[in-house]
Amino acid sequence: MRAMRNMVRDGRAVSDREAVRIDVVDLVAPSRDALLTERDGRRVTVGPQDAHR
């Protein structure tokens, strides 16, 4: 949480590997096809405010 707060408040940027390490993103993929292949079969849970989309 602290890292995300610093990113927003201070405009701090992190590398893709750092973002995975601090759990800001789930994964890094070299291409759209690789991303879709990696995400295939995963479920996404949304909150009630997103249920109507």
trRosetta pair geometry for C-beta under 8 A, 3 or more apart (Angstrom, degrees):
i j d omega theta_ij theta_ji phi_ij phi_ji
1 4 5.8 -57 -153 37 35 109
1 5 6.3 37 151 -21 68 106
2 5 5.6 -55 -149 35 32 114
2 6 6.4 32 154 -18 66 105
3 6 5.7 -55 -150 37 31 111
3 7 6.4 35 151 -24 64 104
3 12 7.9 -113 -168 94 66 138
3 14 7.3 22 179 -50 117 149
3 22 4.6 -32 55 177 170 150
3 24 6.9 -106 108 -57 122 118
4 7 5.5 -50 -149 31 34 115
4 8 6.6 25 156 -12 65 105
4 24 6.3 156 -82 -108 95 106
5 8 6.1 -61 -151 40 30 104
5 9 5.8 12 161 -4 69 117
6 9 6.1 -60 -127 49 27 99
6 10 5.1 -20 -172 26 67 120
6 12 4.7 4 135 16 93 145
7 10 7.2 -50 -98 56 10 81
7 11 7.5 10 -176 -155 44 10
7 12 4.7 -92 -100 67 50 89
7 13 7.3 91 -135 -85 92 28
7 14 6.9 -62 -94 -9 119 105
7 24 7.7 72 -17 -118 161 150
14 18 3.9 -121 177 95 109 127
14 19 5.2 143 99 -59 117 76
14 22 7.1 -54 -178 24 170 133
14 24 7.2 117 61 25 141 152
15 18 4.5 96 52 8 78 103
15 19 7.0 -136 95 -8 42 86
16 19 5.6 -52 -149 32 32 114
16 20 6.8 31 153 -16 63 101
16 25 7.5 -47 -155 52 69 147
16 28 4.4 86 166 -110 122 143
17 20 5.8 -52 -153 35 34 110
17 21 6.3 35 150 -21 66 108
17 28 7.1 -59 -72 -7 51 155
18 21 5.4 -54 -145 37 34 115
18 22 6.2 12 163 -2 69 108
19 22 6.5 -63 -139 47 25 93
19 24 4.4 -81 -159 63 79 114
19 25 4.6 34 139 14 114 108
19 28 7.6 111 70 -66 110 110
20 23 7.6 26 178 -78 32 33
20 24 7.7 -77 -58 47 21 74
20 25 5.8 -52 -79 74 61 90
20 26 7.6 3 -122 131 82 13
20 27 6.7 48 -111 -114 117 27
20 28 6.0 -84 -50 -19 127 104
25 28 6.9 78 108 -64 136 74
27 35 7.7 159 97 -128 113 73
27 38 5.7 -141 117 148 160 146
27 39 8.0 -160 47 -67 135 79
29 32 7.7 105 110 -95 127 14
29 34 4.1 176 -173 104 108 102
29 35 3.7 -178 58 -72 156 72
29 38 5.6 -150 -84 10 125 141
30 34 5.3 46 49 31 74 159
31 34 4.6 97 53 8 80 102
31 35 6.9 -138 96 -6 43 87
32 35 5.5 -54 -149 35 33 115
32 36 6.4 30 156 -16 67 105
33 36 5.9 -56 -147 38 30 108
33 37 6.3 31 154 -19 64 107
34 37 5.7 -55 -147 38 31 113
34 38 6.2 31 155 -19 65 108
35 38 5.8 -58 -148 38 28 110
35 39 6.1 16 159 -10 65 113
36 39 5.9 -60 -139 44 29 105
36 40 6.5 55 154 -51 62 92
37 40 5.8 -32 -155 -5 30 120
39 42 5.3 -83 -166 30 61 120
46 50 3.7 -94 169 84 128 131
46 51 6.5 171 98 -68 112 56
46 53 7.7 -92 158 41 167 117
47 50 5.5 90 58 14 66 99
47 51 7.6 -96 111 -32 40 86
48 51 5.4 -27 -152 -9 43 123
50 53 5.3 -38 -172 12 68 122
